[in-house]
Amino acid sequence: MKIPSDLEIARRIRLKPIKEIAKKLGLREKEIELYGDYKAKVKLEVLKRLKKRKKGKYILVTAITPTPLGEGKTLTTIGLSMALSRMGKKSIACIRQPSLGPVFGIKGGATGGGYSQVLPMEEVNLHLTGDVHAVSIAHNLCSAFLDNSMFKGNPLEIDPDSVLWRRVVDVSDRFLRNIKIGLDSKEDGFERDSGFDIAGASEIMAILALAKNLKDLRQRIGKIILATNKKREPVTSEDIKVAGAMTVLLKDALKPNLLQTTEHTPCFIHTGPFGNIAQGNSSILADLIAIRLSDFVVTESGFGADCGAEKFFNIKCRVSGLKPDCAVLVCSVRALKMHSGRFKIIPGKPFPSSLLQGDLKAIEEGLPNLEKQIENIKLFGLPVVVAINRFNTDTPEELEFIMKKAKELGADFSVVSQLWAKGSKGGIDLAKAVITAVKKKFKFKFLYPLDWPIKKKIETIATKIYGAKGVSYSQKAERKIKLYKEWGLSNLPICMAKTHLSLSHDPKLKGRPVDFTLPVVDIKVSAGAGFLYPLCGKIRTMPGLPTHPAGERVDIDAKGRIKGLF
């Protein structure tokens, strides 16, 4: 049976007014702000009312090292929350907001897929409630104030060559990665090198995702380090007197967005920090509200367990104070075959036909990646449920083989998921496994204490999570470590910036790489977000468009209906 496209499925669903979803969830009418009939923001005052209510179970959805098109974490997060609801559990999904860069670039939308989606999918994938634009304008206001301070006499004695703060835009545009600004006459400023990052890579987005209230947001915004002065002392957004105005622009963006799934269950979509240079997780506030309103909160982290999950545990959970009860590790037949190293997958191009043929040997050769990611979650003391995201090209023999091997490799449970094709009905086995898993005795633990030296924290992540034999540091990285010690920033957690396409720093190394040294070429600071991020190889903060961007298929008809989104 042919399943309609995501957009066709989404349009066939008759949406309920978001007021009904909020009321069923336990929110009062005065606690939400409507953005049309099907979207709402939740006011932060609700936390005070819910403070003494019992917390629900906290479920993280992560994955093995994915193919360039992902493994279906968002699909699984949404579908699992729907399946738990089908089984009589009050459940909420919490996911990140898509970036317009990938939406119009290679990956397309990020609202789930098939019969496990968040709706209205067109609005989620486009502007939603304007949070990303608020981040962009606050970020660029800071850029303008910084340049203006240097232009108007430079009272803070800022070194123009030390400026760290670039500009942002939520479009993939490689031509903006490195630019010169201040060209032409003296009235137009002074010439210096700069560039643009994509909006999701802004430190402000990371801050928005980690802030626990408006006061916390204001304090974090004020701590952003923009440059250094001639004495090599940090210059912050507070110093240039823009932090207050930035926070004003973000006051509404701080409130989580409430929407509904294809089965009318609730979903919070809030913030979208990138997973390569930031924590890659949705907001703390969405989770803090959701966990008091439900039996189960299902949230996802970006990329594989070595990236988003490690940051979820070591950064997000530290700030929120919430402890996860279980991790769902998503994998697929095609990704495990990719990790055999025998198939070349190119972003934006169809999978090789040979990869879609039954091949138990290729799966077996790719299993070490699954094994390592199971080990990674176990390092934090959590039970692991492996969810095999089924595609129509998978054979029963392949699926049975992976289920059996996953248990042998240390997973507590291993099930096949058909959430894309069947909605919540296709996730009953997964929901049952999660309900059982959260009853297991376990002790959640962090990978490292914050008072360890910077290098020891980096090397612990590199060796324990990635499987590296060691770490090498450039001279620049060594200087930065010394500088951050002088600034009193040594006790910050580490947010590693590396490729998501390999356990190592090299995207070409599939499976479970061994005997490699992780290169740290630089270490940057997000003082407002509250972490240091070592750069392991060349990391892009502004994506480029493929030969045929997804936006080529997007259009609108005479009745105003959008087509081409997926």
Buried (B, 14 or more C-beta within 10 A) or exposed (E): EEBEBBBEBBBEBEBBBBBEBBEEBBBEEEBBBBBEEBBBBBBBEBBEEBEEEEBBBBBBBBBBBBBBBBBBBBBBBBBBBBBBBBBEBBBBBBBBBBBBBBBBBBBBBBBBBBBBBBBBBBBBBBBBBEBBBBBBBBBBBBBEBBBEBBBEEEEBEBBBEBBBBBBBBBBBBEEBBEEEBBEEEEEEBEEBEBBBBBBBBBBBBBBBBBBBBBEBBBBBBBBBBBBBBEEEEBBBBBBBEBBEBBBEBBEEBBBBBBBBBBBBBBBBBBBBBBBBBBBBBBBBBBBBBBBBBBBBBBBBBBBBBBBBBBBBBBBBBBBBEBBBBBBBBBBBBBBBBBBBBBBEBEEBEEBBEEBBEEBBEBBBBBBBBBBBBBBBBBBBBBBBBBBBBBBEBBEEEBBEBBBEBBEEBBBBBBBBBBBBBBBBBBBBBBBBBBBBBBEEEBEBEBBBEEEBEBBEBBBBBBBBBBBBEEBEBBEEBEEBBEBBEEBEBBBBBBBBBBBBBBBBBBBEBBBBBEEBEBBBBBBBBBBBBBBBBBBBBEBBBBBBBBEEBBBEEBEEEEEEEBBBBB
